[in-house]
Amino acid sequence: MTAPLTPPPPPHEQSSQNAWQPPAAGYVAPVAHDAAWDGTYGQDGPGMKTEVREAAVVTVVVAVAGALLGVLWWWLAPHVPLVGDVVDKSWVVYLSDSEGEQAIGVDGTFTLLAVAFGAVSALGVFLWRRRGGVPLAVALGFGGLLGSLLAWKLGVWLGPSQDVIAHAEQVGKGVTFSAPLKLGAKGALLAWSLAALVVHLGLTALFGPRDPEPYQEHGGLPKDPYGAPMA
């Protein structure tokens, strides 16, 4: 005769290894926002329609400021001296100082003024909106180009007469007079736009708003079952 086998424990009973244990000290139950993050940051910026309207205003204001640049260019640019003479009963005009650098100074004055206007316009736009964005960048670039074109045309119009022969006849033979204001380096027309974009980009990168980190906005890093942050 064999000994009876020990019957297995009832299925509803749990072994001592699987029995419920009290939570460890410092345990923090995870909350809903720790368990899942929906990936949204909220609305970024005032909306495309508002940005386009603001960009249009920036374009107009920057372009109109080109009138001041034109006046300053006409006022500060060095004068290129010319002199007239009569050869075979015909008037000819030539440079009074063939080795002078006044013509280079005219281009340099326009470029330096345009860079200064670009930096000031970028600073003004940043202080107004305190953020970046494609519409504002396009407005600064396009408005700076329009302002430079306006400054160029206005400075030439304010400067000496474009008809140098008539001017030479008016002042007389051998009398020095100023040449028309002329922008030889047409690349200077881009100085305003480039300076504005660079300065605005730098200000936005240094002092502009930062997008919140996803875990910072939703309660920090996710935690393990014992409350320790998970990297």
C-alpha positions as CSV (number, residue, x, y, z in Angstrom):
1,M,0.0,0.0,0.0
2,T,1.4,3.4,-1.0
3,A,1.1,6.7,1.0
4,P,-1.5,9.2,-0.2
5,L,-0.2,12.1,-2.2
6,T,-0.4,15.6,-0.8
7,P,-3.2,17.5,-2.6
8,P,-2.2,20.7,-4.5
9,P,-3.2,24.0,-3.0
10,P,-6.5,25.5,-4.2
11,P,-6.1,27.6,-7.3
12,H,-7.3,30.8,-5.5
13,E,-4.6,30.7,-2.9
14,Q,-1.3,32.4,-3.6
15,S,2.1,31.3,-2.6
16,S,4.1,33.4,-0.1
17,Q,6.5,34.5,-3.0
18,N,3.6,36.1,-4.9
19,A,1.8,37.5,-1.9
20,W,1.2,41.3,-1.8
21,Q,4.0,43.4,-0.4
22,P,3.6,46.9,1.0
23,P,5.1,49.7,-1.1
24,A,8.6,50.7,-0.4
25,A,9.4,53.9,1.4
26,G,9.3,56.9,-0.8
27,Y,7.2,55.3,-3.5
28,V,5.1,57.7,-5.6
29,A,2.4,56.3,-7.7
30,P,2.6,57.4,-11.3
31,V,0.0,59.9,-12.4
32,A,-1.7,60.2,-15.7
33,H,0.7,62.8,-17.2
34,D,3.7,60.7,-16.2
35,A,2.4,57.6,-17.9
36,A,1.7,59.1,-21.3
37,W,2.5,62.3,-23.1
38,D,0.4,63.4,-26.0
39,G,3.3,65.2,-27.8
40,T,1.6,68.6,-28.0
41,Y,3.3,71.9,-26.9
42,G,0.3,74.2,-27.3
43,Q,-0.1,76.9,-29.9
44,D,3.2,78.4,-31.1
45,G,3.0,82.0,-32.2
46,P,0.0,84.3,-32.9
47,G,-1.1,82.5,-36.1
48,M,-0.2,82.7,-39.7
49,K,-2.7,85.5,-40.6
50,T,-1.4,87.7,-37.8
51,E,2.2,87.0,-38.8
52,V,1.5,87.9,-42.4
53,R,-0.1,91.2,-41.4
54,E,2.8,92.0,-39.1
55,A,5.3,91.2,-41.9
56,A,3.5,93.6,-44.2
57,V,3.7,96.4,-41.7
58,V,7.4,95.7,-41.2
59,T,8.0,95.7,-44.9
60,V,6.4,99.1,-45.4
61,V,8.1,100.7,-42.4
62,V,11.5,99.4,-43.3
63,A,11.1,100.4,-46.9
64,V,10.0,104.0,-46.0
65,A,13.0,104.3,-43.7
66,G,15.1,104.1,-46.9
67,A,14.3,107.8,-47.5
68,L,16.3,108.7,-44.4
69,L,19.2,106.5,-45.6
70,G,19.1,108.4,-49.0
71,V,19.3,111.8,-47.3
72,L,22.2,110.7,-45.1
73,W,24.0,109.2,-48.0
74,W,23.7,112.4,-50.0
75,W,24.8,114.5,-47.0
76,L,27.8,112.3,-45.8
77,A,29.1,110.9,-49.0
78,P,32.4,112.5,-50.2
79,H,32.2,114.6,-53.4
80,V,34.0,113.5,-56.5
81,P,35.7,116.6,-58.1
82,L,35.3,117.1,-61.8
83,V,36.7,119.8,-64.1
84,G,35.6,120.9,-67.5
85,D,37.6,122.0,-70.5
86,V,37.1,123.0,-74.1
87,V,38.8,120.9,-76.8
88,D,38.2,121.6,-80.5
89,K,35.2,123.7,-79.5
90,S,33.7,120.8,-77.6
91,W,33.3,120.5,-73.8
92,V,35.0,117.6,-72.1
93,V,34.9,116.6,-68.4
94,Y,37.5,114.7,-66.5
95,L,38.5,114.0,-62.9
96,S,40.2,116.8,-61.1
97,D,42.1,114.3,-58.9
98,S,42.7,111.1,-60.9
99,E,44.2,109.3,-57.9
100,G,41.5,110.3,-55.5
101,E,39.4,107.7,-53.7
102,Q,36.3,109.7,-53.4
103,A,34.3,107.3,-55.6
104,I,35.2,104.4,-53.4
105,G,34.2,106.5,-50.4
106,V,30.7,107.1,-51.9
107,D,30.1,103.3,-52.1
108,G,31.6,102.7,-48.7
109,T,29.4,105.4,-47.1
110,F,26.3,103.8,-48.6
111,T,27.3,100.4,-47.4
112,L,28.1,101.4,-43.9
113,L,24.9,103.3,-43.5
114,A,22.9,100.4,-44.9
115,V,24.5,98.0,-42.5
116,A,23.7,100.4,-39.6
117,F,20.1,100.7,-40.8
118,G,19.8,96.9,-41.1
119,A,21.0,96.4,-37.5
120,V,18.6,99.1,-36.2
121,S,15.6,97.7,-38.1
122,A,16.3,94.2,-36.9
123,L,16.6,95.4,-33.3
124,G,13.4,97.3,-33.6
125,V,11.5,94.3,-35.0
126,F,12.8,92.0,-32.3
127,L,12.0,94.4,-29.5
128,W,8.5,94.7,-31.0
129,R,7.7,91.0,-31.4
130,R,10.4,89.3,-29.2
131,R,10.4,86.3,-31.5
132,G,11.5,85.1,-35.0
133,G,9.6,83.5,-37.8
134,V,9.8,83.2,-41.5
135,P,7.3,86.0,-42.3
136,L,9.3,88.5,-40.2
137,A,12.6,87.4,-41.8
138,V,11.2,87.8,-45.3
139,A,9.8,91.2,-44.3
140,L,13.2,92.4,-43.1
141,G,15.0,91.1,-46.2
142,F,12.5,92.5,-48.7
143,G,11.9,95.7,-46.9
144,G,15.7,96.3,-46.6
145,L,16.1,95.8,-50.4
146,L,13.2,98.2,-51.1
147,G,14.7,100.7,-48.7
148,S,18.1,100.5,-50.3
149,L,16.6,101.1,-53.8
150,L,14.7,104.1,-52.5
151,A,17.8,105.5,-50.8
152,W,19.9,105.0,-53.9
153,K,17.3,106.8,-56.2
154,L,16.7,109.6,-53.7
155,G,20.4,110.2,-53.1
156,V,21.1,110.5,-56.8
157,W,18.1,112.8,-57.2
158,L,19.3,115.1,-54.3
159,G,22.9,115.1,-55.5
160,P,24.5,117.2,-58.3
161,S,23.1,117.3,-61.8
162,Q,23.4,114.2,-63.9
163,D,24.2,116.3,-67.0
164,V,27.9,116.9,-66.4
165,I,28.5,118.8,-69.6
166,A,25.8,121.3,-68.9
167,H,27.1,121.6,-65.3
168,A,30.7,122.3,-66.7
169,E,29.4,124.9,-69.1
170,Q,27.5,126.5,-66.2
171,V,30.5,126.8,-63.8
172,G,33.0,127.7,-66.6
173,K,36.2,126.3,-68.0
174,G,38.7,124.9,-65.5
175,V,36.3,125.3,-62.5
176,T,36.0,122.3,-60.2
177,F,32.5,121.0,-59.5
178,S,31.1,117.9,-57.9
179,A,30.2,114.8,-59.9
180,P,26.7,113.2,-59.8
181,L,26.2,110.9,-56.8
182,K,26.7,107.4,-58.2
183,L,26.6,104.0,-56.6
184,G,29.3,102.0,-58.4
185,A,29.1,98.8,-56.3
186,K,25.5,97.6,-56.8
187,G,26.1,94.8,-54.3
188,A,25.8,97.5,-51.6
189,L,22.0,97.4,-52.2
190,L,22.0,94.0,-50.3
191,A,23.9,95.3,-47.3
192,W,20.7,96.4,-45.4
193,S,18.9,93.1,-45.9
194,L,21.9,90.9,-45.0
195,A,22.7,92.9,-41.9
196,A,19.0,92.9,-40.8
197,L,18.7,89.1,-41.2
198,V,22.0,88.3,-39.4
199,V,21.2,90.6,-36.4
200,H,17.6,89.4,-36.1
201,L,18.7,85.8,-36.2
202,G,21.4,86.4,-33.6
203,L,18.9,88.3,-31.3
204,T,16.3,85.5,-31.6
205,A,18.9,82.8,-30.9
206,L,20.2,84.6,-27.8
207,F,17.1,86.2,-26.3
208,G,14.1,84.7,-28.1
209,P,11.6,82.4,-26.4
210,R,12.5,78.7,-26.0
211,D,10.2,75.8,-26.8
212,P,9.5,73.9,-23.6
213,E,10.9,70.4,-23.2
214,P,8.1,67.8,-23.5
215,Y,8.8,66.3,-20.1
216,Q,9.2,69.6,-18.4
217,E,5.8,70.8,-19.6
218,H,4.1,67.5,-18.5
219,G,5.5,67.1,-15.0
220,G,9.1,66.1,-15.5
221,L,10.8,62.9,-16.6
222,P,8.8,59.7,-16.3
223,K,9.3,57.8,-13.1
224,D,9.8,54.1,-12.4
225,P,7.3,52.3,-10.0
226,Y,9.5,53.4,-7.0
227,G,9.4,57.1,-7.9
228,A,12.9,57.4,-9.3
229,P,13.2,59.5,-12.5
230,M,14.0,57.5,-15.6
231,A,16.6,59.0,-18.0
